[in-house]
Amino acid sequence: MESFGSWSVLTTNFLIILYIAVNGVTLAAILHLVNGKWREHVRFLSVSLFALFPLAFVLLIILLVGGEHTFQWLAHAHDGGGEGHHMPGWHNYTFLVTRQIVAFLVVAGLYGLFIKYQADAVKDDSYAVQRRFRNVALLIPFVYVSYATMVAWDFEMTMIPSWHSASYGAYHFISLFQFFLAFFAIFLFVLKRSGKLRVNVPDRIINYIAQVMLGFTILWTYLYFTQYLIMWYGRLPEEIVRFRNMMDNDLSGIWWTFLAMKFVIPFCSLIFARVRNTPALVVAVATSVVIGTWLERYTWISGSVSPEHYHTPMTSGFDILVTILVAGAAFMTIRWSLNRFGLVKPS
C-alpha cells in the first residue's frame, strides 16, 4: 500500500486515455442522433481518437495484474476486516477482472462497428445502410452510460467498500465528457494551427464545442453539489467522511484547485460570447478543465486511503516517467491514426 499514490497516477492516466477513446465515438454518435449539422466537420476526427482504445487495454491489464496495488481494498478482502469493510458480491476480484475485460471487448466491438458503419453511410445513402448506422448509433449512449458507470464504481467509488453514492456513476462520466470536450477543442485548435488538417473545421465549431462544454460544466457542478449536499444535510457520517478526508487533509489543496479549474474558471469564462468566439481563449479555458479533471480523478482514487499512503502527484520519478510514457504513446498513436485515415497532410 505504500506505493498506492503512484499506482493512483497510473490509474488516473488509464482513465484519461480510456475516455478520450470512447468519448470520441460517443460524441459522433450523439451528433448523428440529434442531427447536428456540424458533425460533418468533426466526426471523422472524433472517431480517429478511438485508436487509443488498445493503449487503454494495455493499461487496464497492468492495473488488473497489479491487484492490491491498484485496488487497496483487495489486501483486506479476506482478513475479516469487519462488517461493511468488504462486499463479497461486487468486491469479488475474479468477477471484477472478468467484467472489466468482457465489457471492454463489448465496447470495442460495438464502437468499432459504429466507425465502420459511419464510413459506409458516407459512401452509400441507401435506406438499408443508413438504418443500420442509425441502429448502432442508438446503442452507443446506453452502452456508454452502463460501461462508464461500471468503471466509475470499480476504479473510484468502491475503493472504500463501505462508501457509496447513488449518483456517482453519472458524476463520473459527466465529468469525463466535459473533459473530452475540452481536450477535443484543444485537439482541433492545434490541428488547425498546424496547417496540416485536410478536413475543413471552421472556427465556429470550437464555439459550438465551448457551448456544449459550458452545459456540461453546469451539469457536473450540479452533480458534485447534490452528491455532497445529500450526505452533509442528511448527517450521514459514513458517507461524508470521504469528502472530509479529501477536503480537509493533505489533498485539500488539490481538491479546491480542481473545483476552481472545472467550475469557477470555465463557468465564469464561457458564459461570455466573446470568449466562446475566440478560439485561443476557449483553448485556455479547456486547458484548465483538462488539468482539473486529471487532479479530480487522482483525488478520488488516492483519497480512498490514509494520507501516509499517497503523495502530491508528480513529485516522484515514477509519476513523471509513467505519465510521460503514456502521453508519448498516446501522441504517437493519434498521429498514426490521423495519417492512416488521411485526415492530415503527410509530414
ABEGO torsion letter per residue (X at the ends): XAAAAAAAAAAAAAAAAAAAAAAAAAAAAAAAAAGBAAAAAAAAAAAAAAAAAAAAAAAAAAAAAAEAAABAAAAAAAAGAEBGABBAAAABAAAAAAAAAAAAAAAAAAAAAAAAAAAAAAABABAAAAAAAAAAAAAAAAAAAAAAAAAAAAAAAAABAABBBAAAAAAAAAAAAAAAAAAAAAAAAAAAAAGABABBBBAAAAAAAAAAAAAAAAAAAAAAAAAAAAAAAAGBAAAAAAAAAAAABAAAAAAAAAAAAAAAAAAAAAABAAAAABAAAAAAAAAAAAAAAAAAAAAAAAAABBAAABBBBGABAAAAAAAAAAAAAAAAAAAAAAAAAGABBBX
